């Protein structure tokens, strides 16, 4: 299965983004024993990624759309979040120290904890950036 959503850069569309993800995946995965945990992880990852695009990448250009792509195959779920912002150099990321409180800077850490694979490409295609999030499916039953 492969589906795509092109959506405005506005947090008022967050519930639309969540519904698109969960309803698309539920059509294929709702009978899996681990669906509740899997859906929660994927929803949290997508909310973090989409809200970062809205608040950071497109903050000066809210009219720019965010493109979300979802792919489901026999072994994994892949989410791509495409933006047209300045981009982010992941090589300069320093995780917040556990003993210090800070308001931001946890997104990259959260995504890497929730997902099996996280990749970010600056200017991957047509000047857009792509955040790719992937998680493997449990192998205990065949996909419908």
Residue, then its C-alpha position, 0 to 999 in steps of 0.5 A: x500500500x502507498x498513499x500520499x497527503x499534501x497538506x497546509x503547514x498549519x497545526x490546525x490540520x494536525x488531526x487530519x494528519x493523524x486521521x490520515x495515518x491511522x485510518x490508512x494503516x488500520x485498513x491493513x493492520x488493525x487485526x495485528x495483536x500489536x496494532x495499539x502499540x504500533x499505531x501509538x508509536x507511528x502517530x507520535x512520530x508523525x505528530x513530532x515530524x509534522x509539527x516541526x515542519x510547521x513550527x520550524x521549516x515553514x514558519x516563515x512560509x506557512x502557505x508551503x504545503x507539507x507532503x506526507x507519504x506512507x508506504x506499507x509492505x510485508x516487512x515495514x511501514x515507511x513515512x516520508x515527510x517532505x518540506x521546502x524549508x531551510x533544512x537541518x544539519x543533523x550532524x550538529x545535533x546534540x541531545x539534551x543532557x538528562x540533568x538539564x531542562x530545556x524547552x526544545x531540542x528533543x525531536x530528533x531524540x524522540x524520533x530515533x527512539x520511536x522508529x527503527x530507522x530515521x534518515x534526513x536528506x537535505x535538498x533530496x528532490x526539487x529543493x525539498x528536504x525529506x525526513x524518512x521514518x521506518x519501523x519494521x512490522x512484527x513477524x507473527x502473522x501474514x499481512x492481510 
